[in-house]
Amino acid sequence: MYNYCGNINTLSSIPHHNPDPQSGHHGVHDRLRAQTSRLGKLVVTGVVPCNTGTLIDATTSPAFPDATVELRCGGNVVAGGTTSRNGSFAIEADLTSALAALVGSCQLLVDMPLAKCNASLPAAGALASYLQGSLAGMLSGVFRLAPAGFSFRMN
């Protein structure tokens, strides 16, 4: 099984091939960029809790404001964002990252000490969550996922 877990946005750093206008040839990077833009996008939304435990209930826990949230696939950061004052976040990535999410090799990671949101909580550790969602959104070109439940782990 082929498992792609990179960030297609890195193509923008590759120099464009300037085709000869008379030959009509286009660069391979331009074709790749066009193909991936037709695939759609992955949107991950949720709330990061400021708490310890396993499968923390974000509805009953205080929120973690200004936390950095990373979407990691195969150990690589493919997208990220920062939570709002109420702990909510929204991360967008190319749909190619969704393939890795479907096979379970992606997770959300908040690698910040919980003491930043509550001084009585540990000064070391991170919150991590796998992703969950329905395949129904694939038809519209927007694949929406959410945290399956954040769990605290020591670094």
Secondary structure, 3 states (H helix, E strand, C coil): CCCCCCCHHHHHHCCCCCCCCCCCCCCHHHHHHHHHHHHCEEEEEEECECCCCCCECCCCCCECCCCEEEEEECCEEEEEEECCCCCEEEEEEECHHHHHHHCCCEEEEECCCHHHCCCCCCCCCEEEECEECCHHHHHHCEEEEEECCEEEECC
